[in-house]
Amino acid sequence: MAGIFARIAAGEIPSYKCAENDKFYAFLDINPIAKGHTLVIPRREVDYIFDMEDDEIAEFQVFAKKVATALKAAFPCIKVGQAVLGLEVPHAHIHLIPMQSEKDMLFTNPKMRFTDEEFKDIANKVYTEFCKQ
């Protein structure tokens, strides 16, 4: 059976889509530490980012860069931080987090809460900016 992130990318589990192509998918983290906190995943199920083939990891990073550019346009910030943790879900993923300071990248920060409508609005803003590229 496919894991949760593979099922999200396949549309079997609802998500707040921010960007996609045939190889990668980006969606809002449902327990964000900042407004716009986005997860970027390969559609192919692979547990560890460094198990990806060189060309695939390069494409993954370029896709994440495009999502980060969209995030920065949708939610002006100093930079978009990137983190690769991956212990909680066995599917390679990159966290992209709009930052005003390095403290915004602390995963021990309280999780933000948004309504379904707010999540949809955030995702739509990022998706719109992503599509402009």
Secondary structure as UniProt FT lines:
FT   HELIX           4..9
FT   TURN            10..11
FT   STRAND          17..20
FT   STRAND          24..28
FT   TURN            35..36
FT   STRAND          38..42
FT   HELIX           49..51
FT   HELIX           54..74
FT   STRAND          79..83
FT   STRAND          94..99
FT   HELIX           102..105
FT   TURN            107..108
FT   HELIX           116..131
//
